[in-house]
Amino acid sequence: MHRRRWLLIGCLLVVTSCVSVADLPKPASVFGPIPANTRSLAIRVAPSKPEALKNAGGLTDPGPFLARYIKDAVALKQPVWEVRIFEGGAGQSSDSDLFASAEVLSIDGGSAGLRFWIGFSAGATESTAAVSLADKAGKELAQATITERTMCPLGACADSNEDNIQRNLKNLADEIASFISNPAAYKKEK
């Protein structure tokens, strides 16, 4: 009997991994619908300020990672859209139907030790990004601040801060992609 109990506990620890939860710290603003004939999206992720990163190991700028993750996530949600990363300055790409801009406001890698020994969301990784969406003419369609929190509910999480940050950024990108794809529906979900 004791052997089965330990086997069950061991299986739960292996099967149970980190969990991510998204939040809108303040309500999203939607100013207009996405144009019906949308076929392309340009994504620009602003460089992060050094003070935005805490417990982030060697990560100096999460922007390029986030931009690629957003591109991949939007392509899955809107397969008819041509999605590209806009490398230009603060301006907008005139040959895209939509223009999304994101800025990582903060990333806290949390504590790998607390995640491993305590769990129950201690040592969680948390990132926050400001996102805006504009049409081809530059009219802002929507804006939101999205927070993603990645935690280990049972402890025994052996992932490093860098691994947890990568997972957290992928989940944040998926939330941003959901917002970009349909801001009005995203606002109602949260």
SERO-859182 format. One record per atom (N, C-alpha, C): x, y negated, z negated; atom name; residue number from 0. Coordinates in steps of 0.05 Angstrom, whole numbers, plus 5000, padded with zeros to 4 digits. Each point is the difference from the previous one (the first is absolute). Layout:
N
xx, yy, zz, atome, num
X, Y, Z, CA, NUM
...
// end
This chain:
190
xx, yy, zz, atome, num
5016, 5024, 5000, N, 0
4984, 4976, 5000, CA, 0
5017, 4975, 5000, C, 0
5021, 4999, 4983, N, 1
5017, 4977, 4999, CA, 1
5015, 4996, 5026, C, 1
5007, 5022, 5013, N, 2
5014, 4999, 5025, CA, 2
4983, 4986, 5022, C, 2
4974, 5007, 5000, N, 3
4982, 4988, 5020, CA, 3
4997, 4970, 4995, C, 3
4998, 4993, 4974, N, 4
4997, 4972, 4993, CA, 4
5024, 4984, 5010, C, 4
5024, 5009, 4995, N, 5
5024, 4986, 5009, CA, 5
5002, 5000, 5030, C, 5
4991, 5021, 5013, N, 6
5000, 5001, 5029, CA, 6
4980, 4979, 5011, C, 6
4977, 4998, 4987, N, 7
4980, 4979, 5009, CA, 7
5011, 4972, 4995, C, 7
5013, 4995, 4978, N, 8
5011, 4974, 4994, CA, 8
5022, 4993, 5020, C, 8
5017, 5020, 5006, N, 9
5021, 4996, 5020, CA, 9
4989, 4994, 5027, C, 9
4979, 5014, 5008, N, 10
4987, 4995, 5026, CA, 10
4988, 4972, 5001, C, 10
4987, 4992, 4979, N, 11
4988, 4973, 4999, CA, 11
5022, 4979, 5003, C, 11
5023, 5003, 4987, N, 12
5021, 4981, 5002, CA, 12
5011, 4999, 5028, C, 12
5002, 5022, 5014, N, 13
5010, 5001, 5027, CA, 13
4980, 4989, 5020, C, 13
4974, 5007, 4996, N, 14
4979, 4991, 5019, CA, 14
4994, 4971, 4996, C, 14
4999, 4991, 4975, N, 15
4993, 4972, 4994, CA, 15
5024, 4982, 5006, C, 15
4997, 4982, 5019, N, 16
5022, 4982, 5006, CA, 16
4991, 4972, 4994, C, 16
5015, 4981, 5009, N, 17
4993, 4972, 4995, CA, 17
4974, 4993, 5014, C, 17
4986, 4981, 4988, N, 18
4975, 4990, 5010, CA, 18
5002, 4971, 5005, C, 18
4988, 4990, 5022, N, 19
5001, 4971, 5006, CA, 19
4972, 4989, 5000, C, 19
4998, 4976, 4990, N, 20
4975, 4986, 4998, CA, 20
5003, 4971, 5010, C, 20
4982, 4992, 5018, N, 21
5002, 4973, 5011, CA, 21
4980, 4982, 4985, C, 21
5007, 4974, 5000, N, 22
4983, 4981, 4986, CA, 22
5002, 4973, 5014, C, 22
4979, 4984, 4998, N, 23
5001, 4972, 5009, CA, 23
5000, 4983, 4975, C, 23
5023, 4988, 4993, N, 24
5001, 4983, 4976, CA, 24
4980, 4977, 5001, C, 24
4994, 4991, 5024, N, 25
4979, 4979, 5003, CA, 25
4985, 5008, 5025, C, 25
4975, 4992, 5003, N, 26
4984, 5009, 5023, CA, 26
5012, 4992, 5027, C, 26
4997, 5018, 5019, N, 27
5010, 4994, 5027, CA, 27
4981, 4979, 5012, C, 27
5011, 4985, 5019, N, 28
4984, 4979, 5014, CA, 28
4998, 5009, 5029, C, 28
4975, 5001, 5010, N, 29
4995, 5006, 5028, CA, 29
4986, 4976, 5012, C, 29
5013, 4989, 5021, N, 30
4990, 4976, 5013, CA, 30
4986, 5005, 5026, C, 30
5004, 5024, 5012, N, 31
4988, 5006, 5025, CA, 31
5006, 5029, 5008, C, 31
4985, 5011, 5019, N, 32
5004, 5027, 5008, CA, 32
5023, 5004, 5019, C, 32
5010, 5024, 5002, N, 33
5021, 5006, 5020, CA, 33
4986, 4999, 5027, C, 33
5012, 4987, 5020, N, 34
4987, 4999, 5027, CA, 34
4996, 5028, 5011, C, 34
4977, 5003, 5013, N, 35
4992, 5027, 5010, CA, 35
5019, 5010, 5021, C, 35
5013, 4983, 5015, N, 36
5018, 5009, 5022, CA, 36
5029, 5002, 4991, C, 36
5005, 5004, 4975, N, 37
5027, 5001, 4990, CA, 37
5014, 5025, 5010, C, 37
5024, 4996, 5011, N, 38
5016, 5023, 5011, CA, 38
5029, 4999, 4990, C, 38
5008, 4978, 4987, N, 39
5028, 4998, 4992, CA, 39
5003, 4985, 4973, C, 39
5020, 5008, 4985, N, 40
5006, 4988, 4974, CA, 40
5030, 4996, 4998, C, 40
5008, 4976, 4991, N, 41
5028, 4995, 4993, CA, 41
5001, 4997, 4970, C, 41
5020, 5014, 4988, N, 42
5003, 4999, 4971, CA, 42
5027, 4986, 4994, C, 42
4998, 4982, 4981, N, 43
5025, 4987, 4990, CA, 43
5000, 5002, 4970, C, 43
5022, 5011, 4990, N, 44
5004, 5002, 4971, CA, 44
5022, 4981, 4992, C, 44
4994, 4981, 4983, N, 45
5019, 4980, 4991, CA, 45
5022, 5013, 4983, C, 45
5024, 4990, 5001, N, 46
5022, 5010, 4983, CA, 46
4992, 4996, 4970, C, 46
5007, 5018, 4984, N, 47
4994, 4998, 4971, CA, 47
5020, 4982, 4986, C, 47
4991, 4986, 4980, N, 48
5017, 4984, 4984, CA, 48
5014, 5019, 4980, C, 48
5026, 4995, 4994, N, 49
5014, 5018, 4981, CA, 49
4987, 5003, 4973, C, 49
4987, 4979, 4990, N, 50
4987, 5002, 4974, CA, 50
4974, 5017, 5001, C, 50
4991, 5008, 5024, N, 51
4976, 5016, 5002, CA, 51
5006, 5029, 4994, C, 51
5026, 5008, 4999, N, 52
5007, 5028, 4996, CA, 52
5010, 5005, 4972, C, 52
4989, 5020, 4987, N, 53
5008, 5007, 4973, CA, 53
5002, 5031, 4998, C, 53
5022, 5010, 4989, N, 54
5004, 5029, 4998, CA, 54
4998, 5013, 5027, C, 54
5011, 4987, 5021, N, 55
4997, 5010, 5027, CA, 55
5025, 5013, 5011, C, 55
5019, 5007, 4982, N, 56
5024, 5013, 5009, CA, 56
5015, 4983, 5021, C, 56
5008, 5012, 5022, N, 57
5015, 4986, 5021, CA, 57
4983, 4986, 5020, C, 57
4974, 5001, 4997, N, 58
4982, 4988, 5019, CA, 58
5002, 4969, 4999, C, 58
5007, 4988, 5022, N, 59
5003, 4970, 5000, CA, 59
4977, 4987, 5015, C, 59
4989, 5013, 5020, N, 60
4978, 4988, 5015, CA, 60
4981, 5022, 5010, C, 60
4977, 5003, 4986, N, 61
4981, 5021, 5008, CA, 61
4984, 4993, 5025, C, 61
5003, 4975, 5010, N, 62
4984, 4991, 5023, CA, 62
5002, 5019, 5025, C, 62
5024, 5007, 5009, N, 63
5001, 5018, 5024, CA, 63
4986, 5027, 4995, C, 63
5004, 5011, 4976, N, 64
4986, 5026, 4994, CA, 64
4970, 4996, 5001, C, 64
4990, 4979, 4987, N, 65
4972, 4995, 4999, CA, 65
4988, 4995, 5028, C, 65
5014, 4985, 5016, N, 66
4991, 4994, 5027, CA, 66
4997, 5026, 5016, C, 66
5019, 5018, 4999, N, 67
4998, 5026, 5014, CA, 67
4977, 5017, 4989, C, 67
4997, 5000, 4974, N, 68
4979, 5016, 4988, CA, 68
4972, 4989, 5008, C, 68
4998, 4973, 5000, N, 69
4974, 4988, 5008, CA, 69
4994, 5007, 5029, C, 69
5021, 4997, 5017, N, 70
4996, 5006, 5029, CA, 70
4990, 5029, 5004, C, 70
5012, 5019, 4987, N, 71
4992, 5028, 5002, CA, 71
4972, 5004, 4989, C, 71
4993, 4988, 4978, N, 72
4974, 5003, 4988, CA, 72
4978, 4988, 5017, C, 72
5005, 4976, 5011, N, 73
4980, 4987, 5017, CA, 73
4996, 5017, 5026, C, 73
5022, 5010, 5011, N, 74
4997, 5017, 5024, CA, 74
4983, 5024, 4995, C, 74
5000, 5011, 4976, N, 75
4982, 5023, 4994, CA, 75
4971, 4991, 4997, C, 75
4996, 4977, 4988, N, 76
4973, 4990, 4995, CA, 76
4987, 4988, 5025, C, 76
5017, 4988, 5018, N, 77
4990, 4986, 5024, CA, 77
5016, 5011, 5024, C, 77
4996, 5024, 5009, N, 78
5017, 5012, 5021, CA, 78
4999, 4985, 5026, C, 78
4979, 4984, 5005, N, 79
4999, 4986, 5026, CA, 79
5016, 4974, 4999, C, 79
5008, 4991, 4977, N, 80
5016, 4976, 4997, CA, 80
5029, 5005, 5007, C, 80
5012, 4981, 5014, N, 81
5030, 5000, 5003, CA, 81
5010, 4985, 4976, C, 81
5016, 5013, 4983, N, 82
5009, 4988, 4976, CA, 82
5031, 4996, 5002, C, 82
5009, 4976, 4995, N, 83
5029, 4995, 5000, CA, 83
5008, 4982, 4977, C, 83
5025, 5002, 4994, N, 84
5011, 4983, 4978, CA, 84
5011, 4975, 5013, C, 84
4991, 4977, 4991, N, 85
5009, 4974, 5010, CA, 85
5024, 4991, 4984, C, 85
5022, 4998, 5014, N, 86
5025, 4993, 4987, CA, 86
5005, 4969, 4999, C, 86
4983, 4985, 5012, N, 87
5004, 4971, 5002, CA, 87
4997, 4986, 4974, C, 87
5001, 4973, 5002, N, 88
4997, 4983, 4977, CA, 88
4972, 5000, 4989, C, 88
4993, 4978, 4986, N, 89
4974, 4999, 4987, CA, 89
4977, 4997, 5020, C, 89
5006, 4993, 5024, N, 90
4978, 4997, 5020, CA, 90
4987, 5026, 5008, C, 90
4983, 4998, 5018, N, 91
4983, 5022, 5008, CA, 91
5008, 5010, 5028, C, 91
4996, 5025, 5006, N, 92
5005, 5011, 5026, CA, 92
4976, 4995, 5018, C, 92
5004, 4985, 5021, N, 93
4977, 4991, 5017, CA, 93
4988, 5023, 5017, C, 93
5015, 5022, 5003, N, 94
4990, 5021, 5018, CA, 94
4986, 5022, 4984, C, 94
4994, 4996, 4975, N, 95
4985, 5020, 4984, CA, 95
4972, 4989, 4994, C, 95
4981, 5018, 4997, N, 96
4973, 4993, 4994, CA, 96
4997, 4992, 4970, C, 96
5015, 5014, 4983, N, 97
5000, 4995, 4971, CA, 97
5029, 4997, 4991, C, 97
5002, 4985, 4978, N, 98
5026, 4995, 4988, CA, 98
4997, 5005, 4970, C, 98
5015, 5019, 4989, N, 99
5000, 5006, 4971, CA, 99
5026, 4991, 4988, C, 99
4998, 4987, 4977, N, 100
5024, 4992, 4986, CA, 100
4999, 5011, 4972, C, 100
5022, 5011, 4991, N, 101
5001, 5011, 4972, CA, 101
5026, 4990, 4987, C, 101
4998, 4996, 4974, N, 102
5023, 4992, 4984, CA, 102
4999, 5016, 4974, C, 102
5022, 5014, 4995, N, 103
5002, 5015, 4975, CA, 103
5005, 4979, 4978, C, 103
4981, 4998, 4981, N, 104
5002, 4981, 4979, CA, 104
5016, 5011, 4976, C, 104
4997, 5026, 4996, N, 105
5015, 5013, 4978, CA, 105
5001, 5030, 5004, C, 105
5022, 5011, 4990, N, 106
5003, 5029, 4999, CA, 106
5014, 5006, 4973, C, 106
4987, 5016, 4984, N, 107
5013, 5009, 4975, CA, 107
5002, 5031, 5002, C, 107
5025, 5010, 5002, N, 108
5004, 5028, 5003, CA, 108
4993, 5016, 4975, C, 108
4994, 4987, 4978, N, 109
4993, 5014, 4976, CA, 109
5024, 5014, 4987, C, 109
4994, 5020, 4985, N, 110
5021, 5015, 4986, CA, 110
4997, 5030, 5005, C, 110
5020, 5011, 5013, N, 111
5000, 5029, 5006, CA, 111
4999, 5016, 4974, C, 111
5014, 4990, 4979, N, 112
5000, 5014, 4974, CA, 112
4973, 5001, 4988, C, 112
4986, 4978, 4999, N, 113
4973, 4999, 4989, CA, 113
4981, 5018, 5016, C, 113
5003, 4999, 5027, N, 114
4982, 5017, 5016, CA, 114
5005, 5030, 4994, C, 114
5025, 5007, 4996, N, 115
5007, 5028, 4995, CA, 115
4991, 5009, 4972, C, 115
5007, 4985, 4979, N, 116
4996, 5009, 4973, CA, 116
4972, 4994, 4989, C, 116
4988, 4979, 5009, N, 117
4974, 4992, 4988, CA, 117
4977, 5004, 5020, C, 117
5003, 4991, 5024, N, 118
4977, 5002, 5019, CA, 118
4978, 4981, 4992, C, 118
4975, 5008, 5005, N, 119
4977, 4984, 4993, CA, 119
5003, 4971, 5008, C, 119
5011, 4995, 5024, N, 120
5005, 4975, 5014, CA, 120
5022, 4983, 4987, C, 120
5015, 5011, 4981, N, 121
5023, 4986, 4990, CA, 121
5022, 5000, 5021, C, 121
5014, 4979, 5004, N, 122
5021, 4998, 5019, CA, 122
4991, 4999, 5029, C, 122
4975, 4992, 5004, N, 123
4988, 4999, 5027, CA, 123
5014, 4981, 5018, C, 123
4999, 5006, 5026, N, 124
5011, 4982, 5021, CA, 124
4976, 4983, 5010, C, 124
5005, 4974, 5003, N, 125
4979, 4982, 5008, CA, 125
5010, 4980, 5021, C, 125
4985, 4997, 5021, N, 126
5008, 4980, 5020, CA, 126
4975, 4983, 5008, C, 126
5005, 4975, 5007, N, 127
4979, 4982, 5007, CA, 127
5008, 4986, 5026, C, 127
4981, 4997, 5018, N, 128
5005, 4986, 5026, CA, 128
4976, 4982, 5006, C, 128
5007, 4977, 5011, N, 129
4980, 4981, 5011, CA, 129
4998, 5006, 5030, C, 129
4975, 5002, 5009, N, 130
4995, 5007, 5028, CA, 130
4980, 4980, 5012, C, 130
5006, 4992, 5025, N, 131
4980, 4983, 5014, CA, 131
4997, 5011, 5028, C, 131
4978, 4994, 5012, N, 132
4993, 5009, 5027, CA, 132
4989, 4977, 5016, C, 132
5010, 4995, 5024, N, 133
4991, 4978, 5017, CA, 133
4995, 5011, 5028, C, 133
4982, 4985, 5014, N, 134
4995, 5008, 5028, CA, 134
5020, 4987, 5018, C, 134
4997, 5005, 5026, N, 135
5019, 4990, 5020, CA, 135
5003, 4969, 5000, C, 135
4978, 4987, 4994, N, 136
5000, 4970, 4999, CA, 136
5013, 4989, 4974, C, 136
5006, 5018, 4981, N, 137
5012, 4991, 4975, CA, 137
4979, 4996, 4978, C, 137
4975, 5005, 5006, N, 138
4979, 4997, 4979, CA, 138
5002, 5023, 4980, C, 138
5003, 4992, 4974, N, 139
5003, 5021, 4980, CA, 139
4973, 5015, 4997, C, 139
5002, 5026, 5000, N, 140
4976, 5017, 4998, CA, 140
4997, 5011, 4972, C, 140
5022, 5006, 4986, N, 141
4998, 5012, 4973, CA, 141
5027, 4997, 4986, C, 141
4998, 5001, 4974, N, 142
5024, 5000, 4983, CA, 142
4995, 5015, 4974, C, 142
5020, 5013, 4990, N, 143
4997, 5015, 4975, CA, 143
5028, 5003, 4987, C, 143
4999, 5005, 4974, N, 144
5023, 5008, 4985, CA, 144
4994, 5029, 4991, C, 144
5017, 5019, 5007, N, 145
4995, 5028, 4994, CA, 145
5023, 5011, 4983, C, 145
4992, 5013, 4978, N, 146
5019, 5012, 4982, CA, 146
4997, 5031, 5002, C, 146
5022, 5013, 5000, N, 147
5001, 5030, 5000, CA, 147
5016, 5009, 4976, C, 147
4988, 5018, 4985, N, 148
5014, 5010, 4975, CA, 148
5002, 5030, 5003, C, 148
5025, 5010, 4998, N, 149
5006, 5029, 5003, CA, 149
5009, 5010, 4973, C, 149
4986, 5020, 4989, N, 150
5006, 5010, 4973, CA, 150
4999, 5030, 4999, C, 150
5012, 5012, 4980, N, 151
5000, 5029, 4996, CA, 151
4983, 5006, 4976, C, 151
4976, 5012, 5004, N, 152
4982, 5003, 4978, CA, 152
5009, 5020, 4978, C, 152
5016, 5020, 5007, N, 153
5008, 5020, 4980, CA, 153
5029, 4999, 4992, C, 153
5015, 4982, 5011, N, 154
5029, 5000, 4994, CA, 154
5014, 5021, 5017, C, 154
5024, 5006, 4993, N, 155
5017, 5020, 5014, CA, 155
5004, 4992, 5029, C, 155
4998, 4974, 5006, N, 156
5005, 4990, 5027, CA, 156
5030, 4995, 5003, C, 156
5013, 5015, 5017, N, 157
5029, 4997, 5003, CA, 157
5009, 4982, 5022, C, 157
4981, 4985, 5012, N, 158
5006, 4982, 5022, CA, 158
5016, 4976, 4990, C, 158
5019, 4991, 5016, N, 159
5016, 4976, 4993, CA, 159
4982, 4975, 5006, C, 159
5009, 4978, 4990, N, 160
4986, 4975, 5006, CA, 160
4999, 4995, 5030, C, 160
5022, 5005, 5014, N, 161
5000, 4996, 5029, CA, 161
4979, 5017, 5014, C, 161
4998, 5026, 4992, N, 162
4980, 5018, 5012, CA, 162
4972, 4990, 4994, C, 162
4996, 4992, 4975, N, 163
4973, 4991, 4992, CA, 163
4993, 4974, 5014, C, 163
5020, 4982, 5004, N, 164
4994, 4975, 5014, CA, 164
4993, 5006, 5029, C, 164
5014, 5018, 5013, N, 165
4993, 5008, 5028, CA, 165
4971, 5010, 5002, C, 165
4993, 5018, 4981, N, 166
4972, 5011, 4999, CA, 166
4980, 4977, 4996, C, 166
5007, 4983, 4981, N, 167
4982, 4977, 4993, CA, 167
4997, 4982, 5024, C, 167
5022, 4994, 5015, N, 168
4998, 4982, 5023, CA, 168
4983, 5013, 5023, C, 168
5002, 5026, 5003, N, 169
4984, 5014, 5020, CA, 169
4970, 4998, 4993, C, 169
4994, 5003, 4974, N, 170
4972, 4998, 4992, CA, 170
4990, 4971, 5002, C, 170
5018, 4981, 4993, N, 171
4992, 4972, 5003, CA, 171
4995, 4993, 5030, C, 171
5017, 5011, 5017, N, 172
4997, 4995, 5029, CA, 172
4973, 5012, 5010, C, 172
4993, 5023, 4990, N, 173
4974, 5012, 5007, CA, 173
4977, 4982, 4992, C, 173
5002, 4989, 4976, N, 174
4979, 4981, 4991, CA, 174
4999, 4975, 5017, C, 174
5024, 4989, 5007, N, 175
5001, 4977, 5017, CA, 175
4988, 5006, 5027, C, 175
5006, 5024, 5011, N, 176
4989, 5008, 5026, CA, 176
4970, 5002, 4999, C, 176
4989, 5010, 4978, N, 177
4971, 5002, 4997, CA, 177
4988, 4971, 5000, C, 177
5014, 4982, 4986, N, 178
4990, 4972, 4999, CA, 178
5001, 4988, 5028, C, 178
5023, 5003, 5014, N, 179
5003, 4989, 5027, CA, 179
4979, 5011, 5019, C, 179
4995, 5026, 4998, N, 180
4982, 5014, 5019, CA, 180
4971, 4990, 4997, C, 180
4992, 4994, 4975, N, 181
4973, 4992, 4996, CA, 181
4998, 4985, 4973, C, 181
5007, 4974, 5000, N, 182
5001, 4985, 4975, CA, 182
4973, 4999, 4985, C, 182
4978, 4998, 5014, N, 183
4974, 4998, 4986, CA, 183
4994, 5026, 4985, C, 183
5005, 5023, 5013, N, 184
4995, 5026, 4987, CA, 184
5019, 5004, 4977, C, 184
5025, 4992, 5003, N, 185
5020, 5003, 4979, CA, 185
4992, 4984, 4975, C, 185
4990, 4976, 5005, N, 186
4992, 4982, 4978, CA, 186
4977, 5013, 4984, C, 186
4981, 5013, 5014, N, 187
4978, 5013, 4987, CA, 187
5008, 5024, 4984, C, 187
5020, 5015, 5011, N, 188
5010, 5024, 4986, CA, 188
5012, 4994, 4973, C, 188
5015, 4978, 4999, N, 189
5015, 4994, 4976, CA, 189
4984, 4984, 4982, C, 189
// end
